[in-house]
Amino acid sequence: MANRAGRVYPASMDEAADVRCPYCGEQSTIAIDPGEEEAEFVQDCPVCCRPWTVRVRFRSDGSADVTVGADGE
């Protein structure tokens, strides 16, 4: 079983981040909006269709920390 705890994925100044589903463990690429300093949204896994809570925090250098957790975590 995949680790359900949120994990931080570093992202560059791109508008996408590679993340791993907290349920099935499959890696996916998600879109992120560099226009916001912080964001939180729910997105379904494209493989197992279970919902994730995605949190994005951009740093002053334009890179981002992307945290993906099981919905509600």
N, C-alpha and C positions, 0 to 999 in steps of 0.2 A: 504494500500500500504506500502511496506517495505521502511525503511529509505535508501536512495540511497547514503548517505555520507559514506566515508570510516570509518572503525572501526578497532581498534587495538586489536588483539587477542594475548595474551601471549602464547608462546610455550616453552616447555622444550628442553632439548638437543636431543630429538627425531628427526627423519627425517620426521615428519608429524605434522600437526596442524589442529585443529578443527576450522572451520570458518562457517559463516552464509552468504548465498547469499544476496547481496544487493537488488535483484529484488523480489524473491519469499519468502525469509526468511528461507528457508530450511537449516539445518545444514549439512555440509559435512566435510570430512577429506581430506586434500590435502597433497601432498608430498612436502617437502622443502629440499634444499641442504645445509647442514651445511658447505660445503667446500668453500662457498663464504660469505664474510662479509655482502654484500648487493646484492639484486637481485630484478628484476622487470620482470614480465611476465604476459601474458594474458592466462586465463583458462576459459573454459565454465562450467557453472553450470551443474552438472549431472542430475538435476531434470528439470529445465526450459530451459536449453541450451543457456542461454544468457551469453555473455562474461563478465568476471571480470578482473580488473587490480589488480594483487597481488603484494605487495611490502613486502620484507622480509629484516629485519636488525638484524644481530646477535650481541649480547653483548659479552663482554670479558668473562663472566661466562658460555657461551655456550647456554644460553637461547636466544629466538628470539622474536621480535615483528613482527607480520604478519598483514598487513593492506589489506583489501579487499574492493574495491570500484567498482561502475559501470564502465564499460569500458570507458576510457578517463578521469576518475576522479583521 
